[in-house]
Amino acid sequence: MATIGIDINIAKTILEEGNLVAIPTETVYGLAGNAFNVDAVAKIFKAKNRPTFDPLIVHVDSFERLSEFTEELPAKAAQLTAAFWPGPLTILLKKKAIISDLVTAGLDTVAVRMPRHALTRELLKSLDFPLAAPSANPFGYISPTSAQHVNQQLGDKIEYILDGGECGVGLESTIVSFENEVPKILRLGGISTEEIEAVIGKVEVNSHSSSQPQAPGMLKSHYAPKKRILMIDALERVTEDFSTYGYLGFNVFDRRFKLENQILLSESENLNEAAKNLFGGLRALDQNPNINAIVVTFVPEKGLGRAINDRLRRATAK
């Protein structure tokens, strides 16, 4: 298994050698490698068993780093980064040749964000290159929100996990594109649509996932547990005993399931708390030996609830 620690110098050395380190962010843990080193990037895809048509996010510690590998910043992109960086916002910008096509899945745009987590920001400042870092989990599985989650699923494939504690947001970043300078939300995430529109006005929201994604995390089936998972409205088509079912609810328990097999995202109906608990709740039910299948239910379709429901739709898509 990997070593878990808080030594930035160890992480820095491993990354400079062209190898991988798991890093904490406010969203989820990332599997990081040198974004300018195509061999390091290839190791990310191999470790995750991630298809190369799914692009990666590049992480920076400052606005100054953007000019190294991206073209001009559109006006509305500048407004959003001023409002939400560092934080759970990713933007798509035209890339320079120093970023390989492997990072961007052959697209002429690169996804970029500035994470808020202090430990990872300190690491980024110590490096001469930005970090490509998708979520630190096997492709398609539940995203990790703690160092222990990473070690459970990728600990045999990496040397070091930088331990920054539990992730504060718990959902991946919101991704916004600016094709022809028209902003569009490609992936719902840790910054709500309402927050974005409060800064730059009305935006279009991507209404479907894709098998040929324009940005990271846009595939139809994603974020899924290993056990069978279904929406609560599909229970009408199920005739087996519910005693072996787990239930991930929003704020109220369901009497059809055993109490010990249920997890609530937020008894106080707080969508920020629900987002933080989503992946951890799915993971706990997936690892419960007394549960054979998982039932989930939507949360209110507002604020971060839209991003939570997006993840639930894709977790149940297969």
N, C-alpha and C positions, 0 to 999 in steps of 0.2 A: 504494500500500500504506500501511498505518497506520504511525505512528511508534511505535517500541518504546523505552521508557525507564523510569526509576524515580522520576520527578518527581511527587510526590503533588499538588503545587499545580496542575500542568497537568491532572491527572485530575480534581481537585476543580472547577476552572473549567468544564471540559467538562460535567461532571455537573450543575452548578448552572445551566448554560445549557439544560438539558433534553436533552442528547445522551448518547451511549453511550461507555463505556470498558470494555475487557476487563480483568478483575482476576484476580490469582492467589489460589487458596486451597489448602489442603492436599489437597483432593480432586481437582478439575479446575479449569481456568480458566473464569470466568464472564463473561457479557456483561451488564454492569450499567447500570441506569438508575434515576432517582429513583422509588422505589416509591410516592410520594404524587402523582406527576405522570402522569396518564393518557396524555398525549401521548408522554412518554418511554417508558412501558411499551409503547405501541403500536409504537414504533420497534424495540423488542426483538423483538416477534413478526415484524415485517416483515423485519428483518435476517436472522433465522434461518429465515424461511419456516415458522414454527411455527404450527400450528393453535391457535386461541384457546380450544379446549376443553381444552388441556393447561396446567394452572396453573403459576405460577412460585414460586420460593423467595425469601423476603425475608430479607436479611442485616442483622444488627445487631452493634454493638460492645459492648453492655452489657445487663444484665437490666432496667435502668431504662427503656430504649427500648421494651420490650415493652408497657408500659401505654399508650403512645401509640396503638397500633393493634390491641391484642388484649384480650380479656376475661380472666377469672380463670384462673390457672395451676393445673391439676389437681395433686393431691398427688404422683402418680407421675411426672408431667411435671417437677415441681420436683426430684424425686430424680434423674431422668436428666440434667437440665441441670446440676445441681450436680456430677454425676459426670463429664460428658462435654463440657461447654461451657467454653472454646471447643474446637471439634472437629467431626468429621464426623457430627453428629447433627442431624436436622431433626425438629421437632415440629409437629403440627397443632393450632392453637388457634382458638377462636371469634374472628372478626374484628370490628373496629369499622368504621364507615362511611367513615373516612378512607382505607381500602384499597379501591380500586375493584374491581368485579366482574371487570374484565379481568385483574387480577392473579390472582384465585382461580378463574377460569373459571366464575363465577357461584355458587360454593360459599360457604357461610357460615363456612368455616374458611380460615385462611391458614397456609401452610407457612413456618416461621421457623427460622433457625439462626444461630449465632455462629461465624464461621470462625476458624481458629487462625493463619492466615498473618499474620505481623507487619506486612507492608506494607499489606495490605488492612485490618487492624484500625486502623492509623494513619489510613488514608484515611477509614474509617467514622467515627472519632472527630472528624474535621475537618468533617464534614457535618452539616447540620440535618435530615437525612432518612435513612431506611434505604434500602438498595439492593435492588431486584428483580434477580435474576441467575440465569438458567438457564445451562447450559453454553454456552461460546462457540464453537459449531459450527453448521453448517447442520442443520436439524432431521432427526433420525434417523441422522445420521452419527456416526462415532467421536468420543468426547469428547476435547478437547485437554488435554494435560498439560505444555505449554510455550508460551511466547509465540510461538515460531516456528510452532507448529501453528495458533494462532489467526490469524496473519498469512496463512498459506497459504490459509485457507478463508474468512475474513471481513475480511481486510485492506483490501478495497476498499469496505467498508461502515461502517467506524468510523475515528475519528481517531487514537486512542491506545490502546496496549496497555501496561499496567503490568507490568513484567517482574519476576516473583518467582522465576525459575528453574524447575527441574523440580518438579512437584507431589510431595509426600512420600507421600501415600496412593495416589493414582492411580485411585481408584474414587469415585463419587458418594456422598453422605451416606446414611446409613440414615434412613428416614422412619418415624416412629411417630405413630399417631393415638390419641386418648383419648375416643372417642365413649362417652357414658354413663360416663366415667371408667374404661373398660376399655381397657388398652393393647394395640395391635395394630401389628405391623410391616407397613407397606404396601409398602416397598421395601427390599430388602437392600442394605447398603452398607458404608461404612468402619468402622462399629462392629458387631461380630458379635452374633448372637443370644445367644450364651453370655455375652458381656459385659453385655448389657442385662438378661438374666435374673438375673445375679449381683447386680444392684442392686435390681430391683423384682419378682423372682420370675417365674414362668412367663408367657409372652406368646404370643398367637396370631400366626401368620405368614401373611400373604397368600399364597395358593397359586396365584393366577392374575393375569395382566395384563388390562388393560381398554382398550376403545376409548373409554370415557368415564371417564377416570381420576379417582380421589378425591384424588390427590396427583401432584406432578411425577414424570416418569420411570416411569410405570406402563404405558405402551403395550406391546402384545405384540411388535411389531417396532420395534427401536431399537438404537442403538449400532453400526450395521452399516457395513461397508466398501462401496465402490462395486462391487468385484469380487464374483463369485459366491463364496459361502461356505457350507461344509457341515460337518457333524459327521463325525468319522472313521468312525463306524459306517455312514454312508451311502456309503462308498467301494465297498461290495459292489455297488452299483447303477450304478457308473461304469465305463465300458469304455475311456475315452480314455487317452492317454499321461500318466502322472503327472509326467513331467519338467517340465511347465509349472505344476505345483502348488506352492504354498507351504504350509508346515506350522507351526502355532503349537502347540507342545507344552508340557507342564508341566516335566519334568525330564530326559527321555530323548529322544534323536533317533530318527527313524523311517527305516529303511533304504529304504523305498519312495520317498523323496523325495531330491532333490539336497541335499547338506549346505548349500550356499550359499543354498538356498531355505527354510531352517528357522530358527526362532527359538524358544528355550526361555524360559519365564517365570521359572524358578528351578531351576538345577541342584542347589541344596542343598535343594530341596523346602520352601522357606520361603514360606508363603502370603502373608505381608505383602509380600515381594519380588515375588511373582507378581502381586499386585494392582497394585502400582506400575508393573509392566512391561506390563500387559495392553493398554491402549489404544495405547501406543507401539509395541508389537509388531504389533498389527493394522494400524496405520497404515503401518509400514515395509513390510509385505508388500503392502498395498494399493497402495503407490507404486512397488513393484519392477516395472520394465518386462518382466522375464523371467518373470513369474508371471501366469497367466490366472485362477486360482481359488485359494481359500484353504481349507485343511482345519484344523479345530480339534478339540481334545479336552478333555474335562472334567478338572478337578483334583479332589483329595479333597473330599468334601462335608462340610466342617467349617470352623468359624471363618470367615475371609474367603473361603474356598473356595466357600461358598454364594453369596456375592455375585458372585464371578467367574463361577460357572456360570450364575447368573441372567443376566448380561450376554451370555454365550456363547449361551444359549438364544434370547435376543431378537435377537442379531446374525444368527442363522441362521434366524429364524422366517419370513422372506420367501422 
